Amino acid sequence: MTRTATPSTIRVPRGGILIGLFLAFSMAAAAQTATAPVSKIDSGDNAWMLASSALVLMMTGPGLALFYGGLVRKKNVLGTMMHSFFLIAVVSILWFIFGYSMAFGEGSAFVGNPTHFLFLQGVGAAPQPDYAPTIPHQTFMLYQMMFAIITPALITGAFAERIKFSAYVALMIGWVTIVYFPLAHMVWGKGGLFNWALGGRVPVLDFAGGTVVHISSGAAALVCAIVLGPRRGFPREAMLPHNVVLSLIGTGLLWVGWFGFNAGSALSSGSLATSAFAATHFAGAAGGLAWTVAEWVEKRQPSVLGAASGMVAGLATITPASGFVSVPSAVIIGLCGGMACYLAVTKLKAACRYDDSLDVFGVHCVGSIVGMLLLGFLASAEVNPLIATTFQKNGVTISLVGGSGQFVNQLIGVVVTFVFSSVATFILLKVINATIGLRVDAESEHTGLDVSQHGENAYNE
């Protein structure tokens, strides 16, 4: 029977409703942007933050893609690089729809309201004074989006060479929604549980993502490695990197991008950005030195890949502390991080026999745990005066300068992040495995993910 619409019973397709909502939000945001005052914007700060946003995006593609791609076998290089590049597209769209709202919208101590900035409504040219008063709100949003992209990309190194692409997509969408967005709100969002500067309950210092980025992804990586199980043939067969040169190029791009990652987290182009920039560089150098010396002493031959791994370890270790510590403290943190990560990769991994393919847990999680805890003792008000005057409890100002009290706060942040990410990741993996399955079959793994999952070869000879 044909239905005829009357003025009182017009029916709109569901897709039309969604499009209508999107258009309404877009027009509202445009109107707000057009009338928003921009007099508080500092052009120097904005230029630095836009450059930093590009630097952080470069860390994922091509930086991490090359770093990870060179470390796997030749038959899996495209599939591994695809993991990083595909996330740029997926996470960006999730961020646009509800991710930014969950991370930085008003909400509870644990997560922002997903509808607060739905479709980025209200995110325009006017600064958001709570987060970054001298740059457009849209610039701040873009910068934070690049963090949301690289964090799940780090996890992919743990299950390289054996996960189904469909399972990877489901895991990444679920993980950023359930783990990353809430964690970003808890640490950096207004009223977040751990936000020391904007009304948090437990003042955890984390300048650029020790908890939100490195510990969360590293904990998830460990769970992924255990649940998926080892690659076929591990550890009996040698699974050597197919192109260390690619990995070294990726290391260099990561190091350069890390200046945007850490120094950009000052959200301005002032002296704090300079201090974080310096701390980042010297910690990366110290981490590379520590790993190289340790390997030289133990194996009598310092490897190039070991030096690169140590540099990344030093950079990951200083990330949470970069805006709170002096250069001498950064060197100490980098040395400790490089040594701790070396032991985690060469000793702990062998003892526990888990196959974290590209050592995400050993480098990123272990490194940032070291950085977070050392920061508890080394945080300096001379570097960042706000930590001595900002946090209040019951109307009393409490200094967060390094000491036993702040160490306890840092430890709480580390434990909560590790447990939350681990449990959520485990549940996601079990659900995905029960529905679409996690691993490729034996034949596909033997052939390689490039051909079996994507129908391509990296090298056509």
Phi and psi in degrees as a GROMACS rama.xvg file:
@    title "Ramachandran Plot"
@    xaxis  label "Phi"
@    yaxis  label "Psi"
@TYPE xy
-85.7558  131.763  THR-2
-94.5928  135.326  ARG-3
-111.074  126.433  THR-4
-79.518  138.088  ALA-5
-114.26  164.866  THR-6
-54.4392  -28.2803  PRO-7
-93.581  -7.73829  SER-8
-132.346  38.404  THR-9
-67.5617  132.785  ILE-10
-108.549  130.496  ARG-11
-112.182  128.89  VAL-12
-57.8077  151.491  PRO-13
-58.4967  -40.2365  ARG-14
-59.5802  -36.1001  GLY-15
-66.2581  -37.0518  GLY-16
-62.9951  -45.318  ILE-17
-62.7378  -43.1344  LEU-18
-64.2919  -40.7073  ILE-19
-62.0849  -41.8123  GLY-20
-62.9609  -43.0429  LEU-21
-60.6715  -45.1295  PHE-22
-64.9022  -38.9173  LEU-23
-62.582  -45.2189  ALA-24
-63.8576  -40.0614  PHE-25
-62.631  -44.3608  SER-26
-66.0239  -38.2717  MET-27
-64.7979  -42.6218  ALA-28
-65.7392  -40.0576  ALA-29
-64.4329  -40.8487  ALA-30
-64.1108  -40.792  ALA-31
-66.2695  -40.9518  GLN-32
-62.5678  -39.8754  THR-33
-67.5225  -30.7369  ALA-34
-103.071  -2.04198  THR-35
-72.8806  138.754  ALA-36
-72.002  140.236  PRO-37
-123.503  14.8868  VAL-38
-66.9173  -22.7715  SER-39
-84.4525  -6.37093  LYS-40
-72.1521  132.113  ILE-41
-99.7825  118.041  ASP-42
-63.6736  -33.9229  SER-43
-66.1261  -44.3243  GLY-44
-61.8487  -43.8085  ASP-45
-64.7105  -41.1258  ASN-46
-62.0791  -43.0675  ALA-47
-64.2578  -40.7578  TRP-48
-71.9603  -34.0513  MET-49
-67.331  -41.2714  LEU-50
-63.8172  -40.6073  ALA-51
-64.0911  -38.802  SER-52
-59.3756  -43.9203  SER-53
-65.6466  -38.2626  ALA-54
-63.6147  -41.7735  LEU-55
-68.8703  -38.004  VAL-56
-62.4249  -38.9836  LEU-57
-60.6894  -27.647  MET-58
-62.4049  -36.1874  MET-59
-79.3677  -55.6176  THR-60
-131.009  114.098  GLY-61
-100.073  -1.23171  PRO-62
-54.8349  -65.8471  GLY-63
-66.1613  -36.2388  LEU-64
-58.7963  -43.3874  ALA-65
-71.3452  -41.5246  LEU-66
-60.181  -50.8327  PHE-67
-71.3342  -40.3633  TYR-68
-60.9713  -36.936  GLY-69
-72.4207  -21.9394  GLY-70
-84.3745  -17.2297  LEU-71
-92.8318  173.869  VAL-72
-74.5196  158.834  ARG-73
-56.4172  -32.6741  LYS-74
-75.0033  -6.30636  LYS-75
-123.068  8.30382  ASN-76
-67.4433  -42.5294  VAL-77
-67.6129  -42.4884  LEU-78
-61.1759  -38.1783  GLY-79
-68.3139  -44.0115  THR-80
-68.2606  -32.7566  MET-81
-60.5797  -35.2947  MET-82
-56.4382  -41.8337  HIS-83
-74.226  -48.2358  SER-84
-67.0914  -37.4816  PHE-85
-65.0102  -32.4025  PHE-86
-67.1108  -28.0478  LEU-87
-57.6105  -41.5012  ILE-88
-73.7146  -50.1026  ALA-89
-65.2695  -50.4826  VAL-90
-66.7157  -35.2148  VAL-91
-59.5338  -43.2857  SER-92
-69.9235  -39.9868  ILE-93
-63.1937  -39.4985  LEU-94
-61.4446  -43.083  TRP-95
-62.8584  -41.838  PHE-96
-76.201  -59.4605  ILE-97
-141.475  -11.7541  PHE-98
-63.1565  -45.3966  GLY-99
-62.7757  -36.3452  TYR-100
-63.7959  -43.9472  SER-101
-65.3775  -32.0606  MET-102
-85.2626  -42.2853  ALA-103
-126.176  4.39108  PHE-104
-79.1795  164.403  GLY-105
-68.5093  142.625  GLU-106
-175.305  -143.754  GLY-107
-90.2902  -170.363  SER-108
-73.9103  -10.5198  ALA-109
-112.4  -27.676  PHE-110
-159.851  148.505  VAL-111
-82.4453  161.505  GLY-112
-68.4511  119.358  ASN-113
-60.4678  -18.7511  PRO-114
-97.5664  -3.68821  THR-115
-60.9089  -47.3938  HIS-116
-117.841  36.8619  PHE-117
-53.6407  131.191  LEU-118
55.7211  26.4952  PHE-119
61.049  27.7802  LEU-120
-62.4428  136.693  GLN-121
80.2956  2.61551  GLY-122
-103.556  95.7524  VAL-123
-136.073  -140.664  GLY-124
-79.6764  -25.7498  ALA-125
-71.0949  141.007  ALA-126
-64.9548  153.411  PRO-127
-99.8975  101.261  GLN-128
-61.8589  -27.0751  PRO-129
-69.5054  -31.5641  ASP-130
-104.051  -49.2129  TYR-131
-152.427  92.0093  ALA-132
-75.5448  -7.97047  PRO-133
-114.447  7.78323  THR-134
-132.647  157.622  ILE-135
-59.6971  145.789  PRO-136
-55.368  -37.5323  HIS-137
-63.8078  -36.5503  GLN-138
-63.8544  -44.3859  THR-139
-60.0884  -43.4978  PHE-140
-59.7771  -45.3342  MET-141
-63.5756  -42.1974  LEU-142
-61.1948  -47.0473  TYR-143
-66.9468  -29.1758  GLN-144
-62.2818  -36.0279  MET-145
-66.0472  -30.6487  MET-146
-67.2395  -41.425  PHE-147
-64.3269  -27.5754  ALA-148
-76.1441  -47.435  ILE-149
-75.1165  -26.4747  ILE-150
-61.8664  -54.5709  THR-151
-66.0003  -26.5301  PRO-152
-62.6927  -33.3239  ALA-153
-60.8476  -37.9215  LEU-154
-60.6203  -32.4511  ILE-155
-61.5342  -21.5737  THR-156
-66.3191  -20.1572  GLY-157
-76.4925  -34.4365  ALA-158
-111.641  20.642  PHE-159
-57.1731  143.702  ALA-160
79.8598  8.66849  GLU-161
-151.151  -4.80658  ARG-162
-94.2943  143.947  ILE-163
-68.2744  143.088  LYS-164
-65.0212  -37.8488  PHE-165
-63.4204  -39.4787  SER-166
-67.3356  -38.5136  ALA-167
-59.6766  -45.9404  TYR-168
-62.0488  -46.3044  VAL-169
-62.4431  -41.8644  ALA-170
-64.9716  -44.2465  LEU-171
-66.5458  -42.6583  MET-172
-62.825  -45.4626  ILE-173
-65.1808  -39.521  GLY-174
-69.6921  -46.2633  TRP-175
-64.9649  -32.3814  VAL-176
-74.1176  -43.56  THR-177
-87.9213  -32.5674  ILE-178
-107.384  -58.7475  VAL-179
-65.8076  -51.7094  TYR-180
-58.7336  -47.1967  PHE-181
-63.1084  -40.1588  PRO-182
-63.6746  -41.2006  LEU-183
-60.2002  -38.2191  ALA-184
-68.2591  -43.1357  HIS-185
-61.8176  -35.6294  MET-186
-93.9516  -39.3164  VAL-187
-117.126  -17.1514  TRP-188
-77.8056  151.51  GLY-189
-62.0162  127.211  LYS-190
79.8768  3.13326  GLY-191
-64.0277  150.462  GLY-192
-51.5428  -41.2386  LEU-193
-105.589  8.42405  PHE-194
-78.5003  105.305  ASN-195
-70.8797  -22.5437  TRP-196
-100.527  -18.6115  ALA-197
-131.305  52.2374  LEU-198
86.0491  20.9576  GLY-199
-74.3755  164.821  GLY-200
-93.4267  -38.3829  ARG-201
-113.54  110.264  VAL-202
-77.5919  92.2218  PRO-203
-98.557  125.735  VAL-204
-84.8638  120.003  LEU-205
-151.132  94.2497  ASP-206
-67.4414  -45.3616  PHE-207
-134.773  13.5217  ALA-208
120.645  29.439  GLY-209
-59.0473  -45.3234  GLY-210
-83.3642  -53.8676  THR-211
-61.1907  -40.0237  VAL-212
-99.9623  -63.0333  VAL-213
-81.0633  -45.7741  HIS-214
-70.234  -41.3465  ILE-215
-62.7249  -45.4734  SER-216
-71.5869  -37.3531  SER-217
-66.9209  -40.1945  GLY-218
-64.272  -43.3628  ALA-219
-62.3456  -38.7838  ALA-220
-61.9983  -42.3625  ALA-221
-62.2544  -44.5486  LEU-222
-63.3694  -42.0772  VAL-223
-60.4558  -44.4847  CYS-224
-61.7977  -39.7567  ALA-225
-73.4562  -45.7014  ILE-226
-69.1869  -43.1648  VAL-227
-71.1286  -26.212  LEU-228
83.2137  168.052  GLY-229
-72.3762  159.183  PRO-230
-61.4562  148.344  ARG-231
-62.3918  125.046  ARG-232
101.117  -13.6885  GLY-233
-78.5188  134.728  PHE-234
-99.8485  14.5193  PRO-235
-67.4508  -42.6252  ARG-236
-90.805  143.96  GLU-237
-72.9722  127.791  ALA-238
-121.177  74.9679  MET-239
-81.835  150.199  LEU-240
-58.304  140.09  PRO-241
-84.0795  -18.9566  HIS-242
-159.533  91.903  ASN-243
-66.2546  -28.0354  VAL-244
-60.0338  -43.0795  VAL-245
-59.2133  -41.4424  LEU-246
-65.8121  -35.9883  SER-247
-68.1925  -39.384  LEU-248
-61.7533  -43.0171  ILE-249
-61.6338  -38.6336  GLY-250
-60.4954  -45.0588  THR-251
-61.6464  -42.3338  GLY-252
-66.0208  -37.6447  LEU-253
-63.7687  -43.6676  LEU-254
-61.5105  -47.8311  TRP-255
-63.0274  -43.5587  VAL-256
-63.146  -29.1574  GLY-257
-63.9386  -24.0871  TRP-258
-65.4465  -37.8902  PHE-259
-68.993  -35.9692  GLY-260
-62.6872  -50.9364  PHE-261
-90.0296  -54.9531  ASN-262
-66.209  -32.321  ALA-263
-64.7481  -24.28  GLY-264
-69.5459  -6.62704  SER-265
-70.3086  -19.7223  ALA-266
61.9088  22.1807  LEU-267
-160.911  173.186  SER-268
-106.108  30.412  SER-269
-90.5153  -160.436  GLY-270
-66.6833  -29.1839  SER-271
-66.0726  -37.6515  LEU-272
-62.5125  -41.4065  ALA-273
-62.6076  -43.9968  THR-274
-62.6403  -44.2187  SER-275
-65.8865  -36.6795  ALA-276
-60.4543  -49.057  PHE-277
-63.692  -45.4853  ALA-278
-59.7965  -40.4685  ALA-279
-61.6466  -48.4172  THR-280
-63.9909  -47.9714  HIS-281
-69.859  -31.91  PHE-282
-68.8739  -40.2411  ALA-283
-61.4515  -41.8596  GLY-284
-64.1618  -42.4251  ALA-285
-66.0931  -38.6712  ALA-286
-63.937  -43.6454  GLY-287
-63.1824  -39.0319  GLY-288
-65.6376  -44.5172  LEU-289
-62.5364  -45.9401  ALA-290
-63.7801  -44.4774  TRP-291
-62.4957  -45.5049  THR-292
-63.4505  -43.9006  VAL-293
-60.7375  -43.5064  ALA-294
-69.4861  -38.0403  GLU-295
-62.4808  -43.776  TRP-296
-67.6448  -43.462  VAL-297
-78.4309  -41.931  GLU-298
-109.361  -3.83658  LYS-299
68.1438  0.358258  ARG-300
-140.593  109.568  GLN-301
-76.6907  122.887  PRO-302
-87.6735  151.667  SER-303
-65.9595  -42.2677  VAL-304
-64.9582  -34.1193  LEU-305
-64.7302  -42.2697  GLY-306
-61.312  -43.1428  ALA-307
-64.2016  -41.3167  ALA-308
-63.2037  -39.4897  SER-309
-65.5268  -36.8384  GLY-310
-62.9952  -45.7374  MET-311
-63.1737  -38.6782  VAL-312
-62.019  -43.4551  ALA-313
-63.0843  -39.083  GLY-314
-67.8093  -40.9472  LEU-315
-66.213  -35.7495  ALA-316
-68.5646  -38.1964  THR-317
-81.7311  -14.3321  ILE-318
-49.7618  -52.2539  THR-319
-70.0617  -23.3191  PRO-320
-99.1526  -8.2992  ALA-321
-57.2036  -31.7342  SER-322
-98.503  13.0116  GLY-323
-131.416  -5.97711  PHE-324
-126.64  157.573  VAL-325
-78.5249  170.685  SER-326
-62.2946  -45.251  VAL-327
-57.8795  -39.7109  PRO-328
-66.0912  -36.9986  SER-329
-63.3211  -38.2826  ALA-330
-63.8594  -43.8004  VAL-331
-60.1888  -46.1533  ILE-332
-62.1511  -42.6439  ILE-333
-64.1211  -42.8663  GLY-334
-62.0305  -46.3874  LEU-335
-64.3052  -41.4227  CYS-336
-65.141  -44.2152  GLY-337
-60.4419  -42.2675  GLY-338
-69.317  -44.3312  MET-339
-62.595  -41.5812  ALA-340
-68.8365  -37.0162  CYS-341
-59.2498  -45.6863  TYR-342
-66.1965  -37.6636  LEU-343
-65.4133  -39.945  ALA-344
-77.2601  -39.0955  VAL-345
-93.1179  -27.2092  THR-346
-110.635  -54.4208  LYS-347
-62.787  -45.1474  LEU-348
-61.1609  -42.3145  LYS-349
-68.0137  -37.3605  ALA-350
-69.7171  -39.0057  ALA-351
-89.9454  -15.7684  CYS-352
60.0707  35.7887  ARG-353
-94.4264  148.962  TYR-354
-104.159  77.083  ASP-355
-83.2108  94.9702  ASP-356
-49.4589  -46.4814  SER-357
-117.741  21.5801  LEU-358
60.1392  46.4854  ASP-359
-67.9888  -46.6001  VAL-360
-64.382  -47.7177  PHE-361
-64.05  -30.0207  GLY-362
-96.143  -55.1935  VAL-363
-79.5723  -47.4686  HIS-364
-72.1159  -51.6762  CYS-365
-61.6842  -42.4575  VAL-366
-60.0352  -48.0805  GLY-367
-73.2341  -26.7546  SER-368
-62.7351  -45.0061  ILE-369
-59.7356  -45.9798  VAL-370
-63.757  -42.4306  GLY-371
-62.4985  -43.7685  MET-372
-74.2113  -40.1491  LEU-373
-64.9971  -34.0358  LEU-374
-58.5202  -33.0543  LEU-375
-58.0169  -27.0764  GLY-376
-101.46  -22.847  PHE-377
-106.761  -3.2707  LEU-378
-57.9985  131.334  ALA-379
-122.623  130.236  SER-380
-72.8957  -19.0739  ALA-381
-68.9062  -32.2869  GLU-382
-80.8817  -45.4942  VAL-383
-134.079  89.8014  ASN-384
-59.0602  -24.0592  PRO-385
-62.9657  -26.2701  LEU-386
-69.5408  -14.0186  ILE-387
-95.2373  -11.3935  ALA-388
-130.586  -3.13052  THR-389
-97.721  -48.73  THR-390
-74.3418  132.105  PHE-391
-128.201  144.973  GLN-392
-135.167  120.515  LYS-393
55.782  37.8855  ASN-394
79.5423  2.83898  GLY-395
-108.923  129.928  VAL-396
-74.9704  130.497  THR-397
-118.828  125.211  ILE-398
-74.9302  139.52  SER-399
-107.638  18.4664  LEU-400
-62.2079  149.719  VAL-401
-49.4763  136.268  GLY-402
171.244  -178.88  GLY-403
-63.1021  -36.4226  SER-404
-63.5001  -45.1524  GLY-405
-71.7644  -30.5812  GLN-406
-58.7484  -41.5242  PHE-407
-63.3835  -42.6386  VAL-408
-59.4394  -43.265  ASN-409
-63.5984  -40.7397  GLN-410
-63.4313  -39.8828  LEU-411
-61.1447  -45.8385  ILE-412
-60.3127  -41.7442  GLY-413
-63.5761  -48.7694  VAL-414
-64.8043  -46.3905  VAL-415
-61.3397  -44.4512  VAL-416
-62.2093  -46.8428  THR-417
-62.8112  -46.679  PHE-418
-67.0475  -45.3977  VAL-419
-60.006  -49.357  PHE-420
-65.4846  -41.0621  SER-421
-63.6641  -48.3061  SER-422
-65.493  -46.4674  VAL-423
-62.3674  -41.045  ALA-424
-65.3194  -41.5871  THR-425
-60.3207  -45.1217  PHE-426
-63.8365  -44.3056  ILE-427
-59.8016  -44.4856  LEU-428
-62.9291  -41.2093  LEU-429
-66.4703  -40.1207  LYS-430
-65.9571  -44.473  VAL-431
-64.9066  -41.2195  ILE-432
-64.7606  -34.9171  ASN-433
-75.6343  -17.9639  ALA-434
-104.98  -60.8836  THR-435
-114.012  -6.90983  ILE-436
84.9194  150.134  GLY-437
-99.9998  -43.0251  LEU-438
-103.795  151.153  ARG-439
-72.009  160.972  VAL-440
-75.4748  172.526  ASP-441
-59.7214  -41.7253  ALA-442
-64.7953  -42.8366  GLU-443
-65.1192  -38.914  SER-444
-66.3414  -38.2303  GLU-445
-66.6202  -41.4774  HIS-446
-66.9322  -37.769  THR-447
111.448  149.268  GLY-448
-72.2697  -24.8764  LEU-449
-58.3721  -47.9515  ASP-450
-81.4177  -47.1108  VAL-451
-71.207  -30.2314  SER-452
-103.862  -25.6959  GLN-453
-127.76  -7.76649  HIS-454
66.3421  31.9162  GLY-455
-139.527  161.183  GLU-456
-119.971  139.256  ASN-457
-70.6273  -35.706  ALA-458
-125.719  111.114  TYR-459
-101.938  100.079  ASN-460
